[in-house]
């Protein structure tokens, strides 16, 4: 029996009393993945990316483990909700234009002490001030550095379109703007190298592309390490009390942790290990989050149809954004249909051993986006469900 076959047997036994669709998190795999992140971080604290988890219970579980500290959130409304729930260190990873949430933040000492907002433009400071509605609490601010790799004199850009701030002079100037402005305090600097942390470098069947990605990432790490150190020196000259410098992501934990300028690492997807993280040479995680769909039809030999399953991930549309049939091994999509909104045909020899009502287990392409489809996660230890916990959606919270 292979490890995957054994996992399928465990998950089927644990959920035998439940009808699919159902979503599970294997806590043994989740905890092992957390341990691996801590090992790779080499003593630097890991700030957990909430968008990759989207379940308060599991955020609490991982933050209770040594090596983890703080949350990286994805909206200001979510940040305030988490702070009210008792999370006392929440870094908002993206600028916000939520005026009502800024008014709440500026009016509440507890929220203002717990939440740090992201800024990369003086206009964002103007918006926050205009939204205060009389609130006088000091707003904690983090600046974001553009990490993209520029080649051929800047004509080629590799990396996400995020912050417009690239140079130490630009960051220092915005730092001075924050410092001069009453009601704000600069506490952090963030630089997320998504083209390193979020791009697999070992793509099955594509050795030349994989080598090209590895060469690009090696060049990007070298360039960014030097530039990030320079930026940190420039910003600290303006704000000596800078509390943290955040960098990295699941795919680059050990590389980013090796930079002396970085004080903490961001990671979250590495806890669930969705399918997009199968193509890395830097680590090997265990799939921890899965969902099951029920077999509802048997159209012919070598074919079954499951209910629903069309849960594409965000990003540029493509086959890599689709969930993947995982258990039993050997199933694949019908290329003419793919995963559908209400039904998904699956092809392959294992289909002939599946009966009406049996479960087919899938892995989502990305991590927390799975939780936008399910109200609950069933937490599995061994072959038993030991808890049923709400996702953000199950708590009535869909922030985007």
JOBELBEL-V266162 format. One record per pair of residues at least 24 apart in sequence whose C-alpha atoms are under 7 Angstrom apart, sorted by the first residue. I is the first residue (numbers start at 1). J is the second residue. If there is no record, write none. Layout:
# JOBELBEL-V266162
i->I j->J
i->I j->J
This chain:
# JOBELBEL-V266162
i->8 j->327
i->8 j->328
i->10 j->382
i->10 j->383
i->11 j->383
i->13 j->383
i->14 j->383
i->14 j->384
i->14 j->385
i->20 j->292
i->20 j->293
i->20 j->294
i->20 j->359
i->21 j->291
i->21 j->292
i->21 j->293
i->21 j->294
i->22 j->291
i->22 j->292
i->23 j->290
i->23 j->291
i->23 j->292
i->23 j->374
i->23 j->377
i->23 j->378
i->24 j->289
i->24 j->290
i->24 j->291
i->24 j->377
i->24 j->378
i->24 j->379
i->24 j->380
i->25 j->288
i->25 j->289
i->25 j->290
i->25 j->377
i->25 j->378
i->25 j->379
i->25 j->380
i->26 j->288
i->26 j->289
i->26 j->379
i->26 j->380
i->26 j->381
i->27 j->379
i->27 j->380
i->27 j->381
i->28 j->381
i->29 j->286
i->29 j->287
i->29 j->288
i->30 j->271
i->30 j->272
i->30 j->288
i->33 j->270
i->33 j->271
i->33 j->285
i->33 j->286
i->34 j->271
i->38 j->67
i->40 j->253
i->40 j->254
i->41 j->253
i->41 j->254
i->41 j->257
i->42 j->257
i->44 j->257
i->44 j->263
i->44 j->264
i->44 j->265
i->45 j->69
i->45 j->264
i->45 j->265
i->46 j->264
i->46 j->265
i->46 j->266
i->46 j->267
i->47 j->71
i->47 j->72
i->47 j->264
i->47 j->265
i->47 j->266
i->47 j->267
i->48 j->72
i->48 j->266
i->48 j->267
i->48 j->268
i->49 j->73
i->49 j->266
i->49 j->267
i->49 j->268
i->50 j->268
i->51 j->368
i->52 j->268
i->52 j->269
i->52 j->367
i->52 j->368
i->53 j->268
i->53 j->367
i->53 j->368
i->54 j->368
i->54 j->371
i->54 j->391
i->54 j->392
i->55 j->390
i->55 j->391
i->55 j->392
i->57 j->389
i->75 j->399
i->76 j->101
i->77 j->101
i->78 j->399
i->79 j->115
i->80 j->111
i->83 j->111
i->83 j->114
i->88 j->114
i->89 j->114
i->89 j->115
i->90 j->114
i->90 j->115
i->90 j->116
i->91 j->115
i->91 j->116
i->91 j->117
i->92 j->116
i->92 j->117
i->92 j->118
i->93 j->118
i->94 j->118
i->95 j->119
i->99 j->131
i->100 j->131
i->102 j->128
i->102 j->131
i->102 j->132
i->103 j->131
i->103 j->132
i->103 j->133
i->103 j->135
i->106 j->132
i->106 j->135
i->106 j->136
i->106 j->137
i->106 j->138
i->106 j->139
i->107 j->135
i->107 j->136
i->107 j->137
i->108 j->137
i->109 j->137
i->112 j->137
i->112 j->138
i->112 j->139
i->115 j->140
i->116 j->140
i->116 j->141
i->116 j->142
i->117 j->141
i->117 j->142
i->118 j->142
i->118 j->143
i->118 j->144
i->119 j->143
i->119 j->144
i->120 j->144
i->120 j->163
i->120 j->164
i->120 j->165
i->122 j->174
i->136 j->183
i->137 j->183
i->138 j->183
i->138 j->184
i->138 j->185
i->139 j->183
i->139 j->184
i->139 j->185
i->140 j->184
i->140 j->185
i->140 j->186
i->140 j->187
i->141 j->184
i->141 j->185
i->141 j->186
i->141 j->187
i->141 j->188
i->142 j->186
i->142 j->187
i->142 j->188
i->142 j->189
i->142 j->190
i->143 j->188
i->143 j->189
i->143 j->190
i->144 j->189
i->144 j->190
i->144 j->191
i->145 j->190
i->145 j->191
i->146 j->191
i->147 j->191
i->147 j->192
i->147 j->193
i->147 j->224
i->149 j->220
i->158 j->195
i->159 j->194
i->159 j->195
i->160 j->194
i->167 j->231
i->168 j->230
i->168 j->231
i->168 j->234
i->171 j->231
i->171 j->235
i->172 j->234
i->172 j->235
i->172 j->238
i->175 j->235
i->175 j->238
i->176 j->238
i->186 j->239
i->186 j->242
i->187 j->241
i->187 j->242
i->187 j->243
i->187 j->244
i->188 j->242
i->188 j->243
i->188 j->244
i->188 j->245
i->189 j->244
i->189 j->245
i->189 j->246
i->190 j->245
i->190 j->246
i->190 j->247
i->191 j->246
i->191 j->247
i->192 j->247
i->192 j->248
i->193 j->248
i->196 j->251
i->196 j->252
i->197 j->248
i->197 j->249
i->197 j->250
i->197 j->251
i->197 j->252
i->198 j->251
i->200 j->277
i->200 j->279
i->200 j->280
i->201 j->279
i->201 j->280
i->201 j->281
i->202 j->279
i->202 j->280
i->202 j->281
i->203 j->279
i->225 j->259
i->229 j->261
i->232 j->261
i->251 j->282
i->269 j->367
i->272 j->367
i->273 j->367
i->274 j->363
i->274 j->364
i->274 j->365
i->274 j->366
i->274 j->367
i->275 j->363
i->275 j->364
i->275 j->365
i->275 j->366
i->276 j->365
i->276 j->366
i->289 j->363
i->290 j->361
i->290 j->362
i->290 j->363
i->291 j->361
i->291 j->362
i->291 j->363
i->292 j->359
i->292 j->360
i->292 j->361
i->292 j->362
i->293 j->359
i->293 j->360
i->293 j->361
i->294 j->357
i->294 j->358
i->294 j->359
i->294 j->360
i->295 j->355
i->295 j->356
i->295 j->357
i->295 j->358
i->295 j->359
i->296 j->356
i->296 j->357
i->297 j->356
i->301 j->352
i->302 j->347
i->302 j->348
i->302 j->349
i->302 j->351
i->302 j->352
i->303 j->345
i->303 j->346
i->303 j->347
i->303 j->348
i->303 j->351
i->304 j->345
i->304 j->346
i->304 j->347
i->304 j->351
i->305 j->343
i->305 j->344
i->305 j->345
i->305 j->346
i->306 j->343
i->306 j->344
i->306 j->345
i->307 j->342
i->307 j->343
i->307 j->344
i->308 j->340
i->308 j->341
i->308 j->342
i->308 j->343
i->308 j->344
i->309 j->339
i->309 j->340
i->309 j->341
i->309 j->343
i->309 j->344
i->310 j->339
i->310 j->340
i->310 j->341
i->313 j->365
i->313 j->366
i->313 j->369
i->320 j->365
i->321 j->365
i->322 j->364
i->322 j->365
i->323 j->362
i->323 j->363
i->323 j->364
i->323 j->365
i->324 j->362
i->324 j->363
i->324 j->364
i->325 j->361
i->325 j->362
i->325 j->363
i->326 j->361
i->326 j->362
i->326 j->363
i->327 j->360
i->327 j->361
i->327 j->362
i->328 j->360
